[in-house]
Every structure is written in structure tokens, then in C-alpha cells.
Amino acid sequence: MYKPAQLHWLSGLFGSWQTLRTVHFITVPTVILFTVAHSLLALKVGSIRLVKSMFL
């Protein structure tokens, strides 16, 4: 993450640049792990048919 040029007010909401970076580096892996786990559980429960039904 580079220091913001356009959305500088966003880092102001978090108090400081370092706090924003910490929140970012904690939440991104959490969301990725949740997505992977959720997808694997969907495959386990309903096979590929359930996954196809979500997108059709």
C-alpha cells in the first residue's frame, strides 16, 4: 500500500497511516481465507452442481 494521493481522507478515518496499513493487512487475508473455506464447504456439501447453481 502506498500513501494515498486521492483518498487521503480514508486514512484520516483510521487515525494514522500505520493503523490503516495494519487493518488492511489483517482483513485482506481474513477475507481470502473465508472465501476459500466457504467455497470448499460448498463443494463438499453440494458438489459442483451447487457451485454452478450459484452463478446461473
C-alpha positions as a Markdown table, in Angstrom:
| # | Residue | x | y | z |
|---|---|---|---|---|
| 1 | Met | 0.0 | 0.0 | 0.0 |
| 2 | Tyr | 1.3 | 3.4 | -1.0 |
| 3 | Lys | 0.3 | 6.6 | 0.8 |
| 4 | Pro | -2.9 | 7.8 | -0.7 |
| 5 | Ala | -3.0 | 10.7 | -3.2 |
| 6 | Gln | -6.7 | 10.8 | -3.9 |
| 7 | Leu | -8.4 | 9.2 | -0.8 |
| 8 | His | -6.3 | 10.8 | 1.9 |
| 9 | Trp | -9.4 | 11.3 | 4.0 |
| 10 | Leu | -9.7 | 7.5 | 4.2 |
| 11 | Ser | -6.5 | 7.2 | 6.2 |
| 12 | Gly | -7.8 | 10.0 | 8.4 |
| 13 | Leu | -10.8 | 7.9 | 9.4 |
| 14 | Phe | -8.4 | 5.3 | 10.8 |
| 15 | Gly | -6.3 | 7.8 | 12.7 |
| 16 | Ser | -3.0 | 7.3 | 11.1 |
| 17 | Trp | -1.4 | 5.7 | 8.1 |
| 18 | Gln | 0.1 | 2.8 | 10.1 |
| 19 | Thr | -3.3 | 1.9 | 11.6 |
| 20 | Leu | -4.8 | 1.8 | 8.2 |
| 21 | Arg | -2.0 | -0.5 | 7.0 |
| 22 | Thr | -2.4 | -2.8 | 10.0 |
| 23 | Val | -6.2 | -3.1 | 9.4 |
| 24 | His | -5.6 | -3.7 | 5.7 |
| 25 | Phe | -3.0 | -6.5 | 6.3 |
| 26 | Ile | -5.3 | -8.2 | 8.8 |
| 27 | Thr | -8.6 | -8.0 | 6.9 |
| 28 | Val | -7.4 | -9.0 | 3.4 |
| 29 | Pro | -6.0 | -12.4 | 4.4 |
| 30 | Thr | -9.1 | -13.0 | 6.6 |
| 31 | Val | -11.5 | -12.3 | 3.7 |
| 32 | Ile | -9.4 | -14.6 | 1.4 |
| 33 | Leu | -9.4 | -17.4 | 4.0 |
| 34 | Phe | -13.1 | -17.1 | 4.5 |
| 35 | Thr | -13.7 | -17.2 | 0.7 |
| 36 | Val | -11.6 | -20.3 | 0.3 |
| 37 | Ala | -13.2 | -22.1 | 3.3 |
| 38 | His | -16.7 | -21.2 | 2.1 |
| 39 | Ser | -16.0 | -22.4 | -1.4 |
| 40 | Leu | -14.6 | -25.7 | -0.1 |
| 41 | Leu | -17.6 | -26.3 | 2.1 |
| 42 | Ala | -20.0 | -25.5 | -0.8 |
| 43 | Leu | -18.1 | -28.1 | -2.9 |
| 44 | Lys | -18.3 | -30.6 | -0.1 |
| 45 | Val | -22.0 | -30.2 | 0.6 |
| 46 | Gly | -23.4 | -29.9 | -2.9 |
| 47 | Ser | -20.6 | -30.9 | -5.3 |
| 48 | Ile | -20.1 | -28.9 | -8.5 |
| 49 | Arg | -23.8 | -28.7 | -9.1 |
| 50 | Leu | -24.3 | -26.3 | -6.1 |
| 51 | Val | -21.5 | -24.1 | -7.3 |
| 52 | Lys | -23.0 | -23.9 | -10.8 |
| 53 | Ser | -26.4 | -23.1 | -9.5 |
| 54 | Met | -25.0 | -20.0 | -7.7 |
| 55 | Phe | -23.9 | -18.5 | -11.0 |
| 56 | Leu | -26.7 | -19.5 | -13.3 |
